[in-house]
Amino acid sequence: MTSDTTPAQLEQALATADAAAPAFAASEPAVRAGWIRAAADALDAAADELVPIAMRESSLPQARLTGEVARSTGQLRMFADALEEGSLLEVIIDTADAQAKPVPRPDLRRVLVPVGPVLVFAASNFPFAFSVCGGDTASALAAGCPVIVKAHPGHPELSARTAEVMIEALKAAGAPDGTFGLIAGFDVGVTALKDPRITAAGFTGSVPAGKALHEIAVTRPEPIPFYGELGSLNPVFVTQAAIDARGKDIATGYVGSFTLGVGQFCTKPGLLFLPAGHGLQDQLVEAVGGVAEAPMLNDRIKDGFSSGLDRLEKIDGVRVWSSGPATLLQTTVAELLARRDEILEECFGPVSIVVEYSSLDELRAAVEAFEGNLTATLHAEDADADLARQLLPLLTARAGRVLWNGWPTGVAVSWAQHHGGPFPSTVGSIHTSVGVTAARRFQRPVAYQDAPDAVLPDVLKDSNPAGISRRVNGTVTTGEVSR
C-alpha cells in the first residue's frame, strides 16, 4: 500500500467490518480460535517473503525480524488457546437461590462480549509485533472484534503484504468477510477514528499524536475507549550494595539495554540513578564505546532523535560522558529536580542519562519526580530490604511493571504480563497491550438474568457444550450446572 486509502475504499473497509461484527462476535470460541491459528500459520509460511521486505523498509536485521514474526504468531496462538480454554470470556454463573439473604437471588450469568469493530494504529519500531499483525490486532480478534489497521508510513509495503496474507488466511479458514482490513494515510486514520462504526481504538506512538487522537476519540458524539501507549522513560535505580556486588555487570547490562534496537524500544532505560562515588564511569564509557554503528528505523525518526539529543546536550547541568553510535549523558538529582521538565522529556533513540544521587533522601526525591512509566527498575541486594520496602510502593505508583535486578527491554508475552502504566506511558493504566488480558480492552460484560437455557449463548448453557472453564457459584469448573 503505497498511497493513501481513498474515501470509497475507507467506506468499504468500515462497512464490511461493521457487517462482519455480528457473525464474528457470535462465533464459538473454538471456531474463532481456528481462524486465528490459520492466520498465524499463514504468517509463519510467508516469513521468508515478509522479512526481506521488513529489512528494506526498517533497516532492522534479519534475526530480529525473524524473531518478531515468531513473537507475533506465538501470541496469536496463545490467544487461540485462551479462547478454547474459556478464561478469555470470564464466564461467571450464580444460580438462583430462594434462600439468599437479605433477598432471594435470581439466576445470573455473566460473560464478556466483543465491543465491535476496532481501529488499530500500527507502530513503527516493531514492524510485526506492534504493527499489522501485532498484539492489538491479535487481542481484538480474540475478543471477537473485526479489526481495521491504519498502516504505519514507515513500512508501507510490508503492511500491505502482511495484510494480504492475513486476509487470505482468514477468508480461507471461513472467517466472515470484513474480519480484517487495512487503511493508510494520516487523515484517513482520523476519519476512521471519528466514524460511529468504530467502537474502540489502539495506538502506539508519540505523546503528542496519542493525546490528539485520544481527544478525538473521547469527544465524538458517542465517545469510545482509546488505548494509547505513548512515552516512557523507564528509570533504573541502583543501590551502593548492588554496585559493590556486581558493578561491572550493571554497567554492561545497562548499556546493552539502552542501546538495544538502536534505542528504539518503548522500554529503553532512559535514566540510570547511581550513588555519588559509584566508580562506574570508566566502565560505562568503555561499554558505550563498544556499541556498533547501526541505522535507525527511518529518516524521520533519525531527525527527531538528532534534534532531541541536541536539546538534551544543551541543558545546563547535563554533561556528555560519551558520544558516537550511542550517547551517554550525566547529571545529578539536584540538577534534574531544578530542570525536571527539560531532562524528563523522552528522546527516542540511543541515548541515556546517568543521574547521581548523594543521599537516600535524594533517591526518594528522584523517584517522586517521575510521572507514569511502563517500567521502573530497582537493582539492590538483600541488605537493602528496608530501603526496598520504602521504594517499591513509590515505584509501583509510577509504573506498570516493576523489575528487581533486571533490565526493562524484553517484554514476555504471557498471562501475567502487564505492558502499560500511568499517564503518559499509556492512556488507561488499568489495561495491558501485551499478554492474554490485553483482549479485555475490547470486551464488555453482559449479565443475563433468569434467561431460559434454550436462548442463552452456548458458553452460558447449563450443559457447557464448549467445555470451557467457568466460575459457578464461586467455584471454577468445566462441568455442568444444576439449577
N, C-alpha and C positions, 0 to 999 in steps of 0.2 A: 504494500500500500504506500505509494509514493506521493499521493495527492490527498487533499482534504476530502472527506466524505461530503457528498452533495446533499442538499436538503431532501431530495427524493430518496436517496439511499439511507439517510438517517431515519426518515419516516418509516421506511420498510423495516429497518432494524428494530425500531421501537414497536411497531405494530406486530411483527412476528414474535418478539419476546413477550409482549402482552398477551397474544393469543396462545402462546405455549404455556403460560404460567399456570392455568388451572390443571391441565393434564400433568405437567411436571410435578406440581405440588401433590397431586393425588397418587403419584406413582408409589408402589410399595417399596419399602426400604431396600429389599434385596434386588429389585429390578433397577432402581436408581443406582445402587452400588455397582451393578453390572455395567451400566452406561459409563460411570466414572472410571471403572477399571479399563474399559475399552479405550477411553481417551488416553489413559496412562500407557497402555500397551502401544498405541499408535505413536505417541511421542517418543517412547524408547526406540521404536523401529525407525523413526525418522531422525534420530540423533546425529547420524553420520552426515546427513544433509543440513540439519539446523545449526550444528556447532560451527562449521566454517562460515556460515552467514553471520553468526553472532561474533565471531572473531574479527571479521571485516568491519563490522559496524561499531563494536565496542572496544576494540584493542585489547580485550581480555584474553588470557592464554587458554589453550585447548583444554588442559587438565581442569582448570577452574570451571570452565563452561560445561564440560562433560559431567563434572560433579553436580553442577546446578541442575542439569536435566534429571539426573538421578534423584536429587532432592525433590524436584517438582513432581516427578511421577511417584516417588515414595509417599509424598504427602497426599496425593490423590488416592492412592491405595489405602492409606491409613484412614482417611475419611470414609472410604467404602467399607472398611472393616467396622468402623464405629457405627455406621448406618445399620449394618446387618446385626450387630450385637445389641443395638437398641438404645444405648446411653445417649446418643445424639438427640433423641426425641424427648428424653426426660419424662417418660410416662409415669404418672402418679395416679393411683386409684384408691379412693376411700369409699368403701361400700356403705350403703345405708345402714344406719344404726338408730333404731327407735328408742333405745335406752340411753342415748348420749345425753350428757348434761352440759349446759343448762337446758338445751332444747334438742329434740331429735335431729339427727344429721341426715341430709339427703345423700343419694349416690352421686359422687363427684369424680369425674375422670378428666385429668389434665394432660395435655400434650403440647409440644412446641410445633408450630406450623410455620411455613415459609411466609415472608412478608410480601414477596412478589419480585418483579424484575429489578436487578441490581446493576448499578453502573460502577465499574472499576477503572480508576485512573492508574495506568501502569507506571512503574518506577524505571529509572534509568540505570541504576547501579547493579541490578540483578536481572539481566535480560530474560531469564527463565523464572527464577524463584519468586520474584516480586513483579512479574510482568504479565504477559498474556495468559500463561498457564500457571501463575503463581498462587500464593496462599489465599489471597482474596477471592480469586476465581474458584479455587478448589473448595473453600469453605462455603461459598454461596451456592455452588452446585450441590454440595452435600446437604445443605439446608433445604433444597428443593426450589431454588430461585433461578430463573433464567438469568444469564449474565451478558452484559454488553461491556466490552473493554474499550476504553479510549486509549489507543496506542501511544506509546511514548515516541516523540520525534527522534530520539537518539538511536533507535534501531527499527526503522520502519519496515524494511524488507523482512527481517526476522519476525516482526509482529504479524505481518500479513501471512507468511508461510506457516507460522505456528498456529494461527487461527484456522487456516485451511485444513491443517492436519486434524485439529480438534473437531471442527465442524463435520468433516467427512467421517471421523470415527464415531461421533455421537449419532449421526444420521444412520450409519450402517448398523449400529447397535440397537436402533429403534427408538431413540430419544425424540421427543417432539421437535418439529421444525421450529427454529427460533430459540432453542435452548441456549445457544451461544452465538455471539456476534461480535464484530469488530468495527470501530469507527476511528477516524483520525481527524485531527485539527483542533486547535485551541478553542475557537468559537463553537465548533461542533460539540465539544465536550461540555461547554457551558450551557448550550441549548438543550442537550440531553439531560443535564442535571436539573434544569427547570421544568422538564416535561412531567406531567402528572402521572404518566405510566411508570416512571422510575420511583421505586419505593425506598431505596437506601443506596448509599454510595460508599466506596472505599478508596482511599488515596494514600500514596506515599510520595513525599516530595518536600519542598521547602516550606518554611514557616509562612512567608507572605502568600504564596499560592494556596496553601492549605487553608489559611484564615479567610482568604477571599472566597474560595469555594464553599467553605463551611457557612459563611454568611449567606450565600445564595441558597444553600440547602435549607437553612432554618428560617428564612424569610419568604419562602414560597407560600402561596395561598394555603397549601397543605404541607407544612414542614415535614422533612424526612430526616432520619438519622444519617449523619455524615461521620464516618470513621476515618479520621486523618492521622497519619503518622508524619510528624513534622520534623522538628530539630531536637538533637540530644547531644550533650557534652560528655556524658558517661565518666564522671570523675572517679579517680582511683586514689585512695588514702592509704598511706603506709606508715607503720609504727617503727620506732627505732629498734625494737626487738626483732621485727621481721628483717630489717636491714642487717642486723648483726648475724642473724641465722642464715640468710640467703640473699644478700645484697646483689651479687652478680647476676643471679637468676632473675631477680626482679628487674634489673636494668635491661637485660636482653629480652625478657618476656614482654616488657612494656614497649620497647622499640618494635619488636616483631608485631605486636598487636596494633599500634597506631599507624604502622606503615603497611599493614596487610591490605591487599587490594588497592594499593596506592592511596591509602587513607580514605577510601570511598565507601566505607561501611557505616551504616547508621549507628552501629555500636562502637565505633572507634573511640578509644580513651583519649579525650581531648585535653585532660589535665591530670597531672600526677603530683600528689601532695607528699612531700618528703620533709622530715625534720631537718632543721638547720644543722649543718655539720655532718650531713649524711655521708659525704665522701664518695658519692657515686658519679660525680660529674665526668670524670675521665672515662669511666666505663660506658656511661650513656653516650657521650660524644663518639667514642670508638664504635659503638653499636650502630649509631646513626650513620657514621661514615662508611659502614659496610653495606648500606642499603643500595640495591641496584637501581639504575635508572629504568623507569617504566612509563609508558604513556598513560594519560588519563583517559576517561571514557570518551570524551569528545571536546571540541574546541570551546564550547560554551562553558562546560564545567571547568576546563583548564583556565579560561579567562576569569571566571568567578573566583577560583582558588588564588590566582595571582593577585587579584585586587584585595581579597580578604587577607592574604599573607602580608601584603604591603601595609594594610591598615594596622594589623597586629604589631608589626615591627616598629611602627612609628609611635606607639603608645608609650608615654612616659613611664618609666619603671619596668618596662619589658626589654630584656636583653636577648641577643641571639647567641646561643651556645654552639650551634652547628647548623650549617645550611648546605644545600646540594639537592640530590633527589628527594631528600626529606629534610625538614627543618625542625630543630628543637629550640624552643624559647624558654626563658627563665624569668620568674618574678617572685615576689613574696606575698604572703597573705595580706599584710598591711597595704601593699600597693594594689592588690586585687580588690580589696574592700573599698579602697579610695576610687577605683575606676571600674567598678563592678560591671556596669552595662557595656563598657567597651571591651573588656577582657572576656566576659562571658557571653560573647557572640560567636556562634558556631562558624568555623571555617572548614568547609568540606574539602578534604584532601590531606596530603601527607605532612601535617604539622601538628605539634602538641606542645603544651606548656608545662614545665616543671615549676611548681609553686612550693616555696619553702616556708614552713611554719616554725615559730620559735617557742611555742608552748602548747599545752593541751587546750587551753582556752582559745588560742588562735585556731587550732584544728577544729574545734567545735564551731567557731565562728565561720570558718570556711565552709563546713557542711551546710550551715544555715543560710549561706549566701546563695545557694542554688535554688532554681526553680525546678520544675519537673523534668525527669530524665528517664530514658528507657532503662538504664542500669546505673548502679553505684557499686563500687568495689572496695573492700577492706582487706589489706594484707596485714596480718597480725599473727602473733604466736599465743600459745596457751597462757603465757604470763600476762597477756593483755586482756584477760577475760573481763575485768572490771571496766576497762575503757571500752571494750567492745559492747558491753551491755548498755553503756551510755550512748554510743554512736549508732548502733543498729536501729533503734527507733527513729533517729533523725534521718538516717538513710532510707528507711522504709517509707517515711513520709514524703520522700522526694523521688522515688524510683519504683519501677515496676518489677525489676529483678535485682536482687542484692547478692553479690558474689563474695565469697570468702576465699582468699588466696587463689584467685584465678584471673582470667582476662575476659573482657566482655565480648570480644569478637568471636563469632561462632554461636549460633542460636539453634539449639537442638529442637527438632520437630517432634514433639511428644505430647502426651496428655497433660502433663503438669506444667508445660512451658507457659510463661506469660511474657509476651512481647508487646509492651505498652507501658504507659506511665502517666503521671500527672502532666497537665499542660505546662509547657508547649510541646512536650515529647509526643503526645497524642491528644486528639480531641475525643474524650470518652475513656477515662482511665480504667473503667471497670471491665473493659474488654481487651482481648489479645488479638493480634493479627497472625500469630503462629501457634500451631497446636490445634487439637481437636475442638477445644472450646471456642475457637475463632468463629465457628459456624453460628454460635449464639447471637452474633451481631445481626444475623439475617433471619432470625426466627422471633416469633412472639407466642406467648402462651394462650391457649384457649381451654376453658373448662366446660365440660358437658354435664348438666345436672339432670338426673333421673331420666336420661335418654334410654329408650329400649335398645337391647343388644343388636337388633337387626339393622338399626340405622347408624350405629356407631362406626367410625373407621376401624379397620381390622386391628390396628395396634391397640385399640381400647376394648375390643370384644372380650367377653369372659374367657373364651377358649384360647385366646392368644395365638391365632393361627400362624403369625410370623415367628413365634418362638423367641421374642425379644425380651431383654431384661426390663422389668417394671417394678416399681415400688407399690405394693399392695398393702393397704392398712399398716404402713410403716415398715414393711419388710420387703427387701429386694428379692424378686423371684422371677423365674421364667415359666411358672406353672399357670394353671387355670384359676379363675376367680369364682368363688361361690358367693352368690348374692344372699 
